[in-house]
Amino acid sequence: MIEPFKVEVSQHRGSSYEVGMHSGQRVKGKQIVNVYESITREQIDVDEMEALFKTFAPHLLDEMEGLAEALTWSFAKVATCFSGYDIPKVEAMGCSTMMSDSYYVRNYDFSPELYDHRFALSDPKEGFATAGYPLQLLGRHDGVNEHGLVAGFHFVSNADYQTGISAWTAIRMVLDTCTSTEDAVRLLKTIPHAACYNFSIADASGKQVAVEATPTTVNVRHSTNALACVNHFQTEPLQTANRTNIEGSKKRNEYIQQLIEKKVSFADAFRLFSLKGSPLFYTDYEQLFGTLHTFAYEFTTSRVVTCPAGRIDVLDFIFTDWVNGEDLRLDHVLGER
């Protein structure tokens, strides 16, 4: 049965506090807020969380203050539900990315029940302008910033799980504070990771890396022309942290390698990732593995092309135009699953 799939497009400019207020106003009373409230812990160590955020992205504390004001919640409750710090384990999630020296394209695969259904363009005074998909309100699945740095996360496993920062909060910190792949790698080597994730990172200079991060070790895979990133570690020291069954991840990696060898164009890459029937498009939503969106960025033009599952609507715009003050003239895009 085909179901409609709507993603709101939100645009925020101003102080981080104002960005948080605006974001909170957009989601107040929506089911996703209740979902996050129900699945996160009753409370976290807010002092520890604040100390980490003050070190890596202090403006996000201001954004949480704005969220608290808009939702009429305490700061502690907002921090527990949306900071991405000390969250319960996530057991499954899929993502596939292909990076080249000219573009980045990626699919996010999970359950629509744990999906914000939002695409956010944000320009806080205290951080870089970004465009990407929020997760747990504050975090990001993937996105790009005003310097042409693009990033996304890929779940690997919960080996050596510890109290730390979620992958989606890490992506937000990367996009808000880093200008290059080198900056992003330095940050990802420093923050305390809660679980095992790959991070696909590329920048406007054409440098791509896959950062393989566990709570104890961070390795980096480099490429001079193109790189695939999926849901298993490929560097030898970290392969013991992979889940037992990674055959699906390996097959997606092999398919992306074929696309890399064919040197497919930006348009063809987006089409092959986003169309139903593609080896990279999944519909196992009940098993937490259905494609929810495709996100692509072209470095030379700063062009963002993205769509929800089913791609009824495709959002296609020049990000530098938005950074320079030209707002998008729509408030949602539609797909189907």
Order of alpha helices (4+ residues) and beta strands (2+ residues): beta-alpha-alpha-alpha-alpha-alpha-beta-beta-beta-beta-beta-beta-alpha-alpha-beta-beta-beta-beta-alpha-alpha-beta-beta-beta-beta-alpha-beta
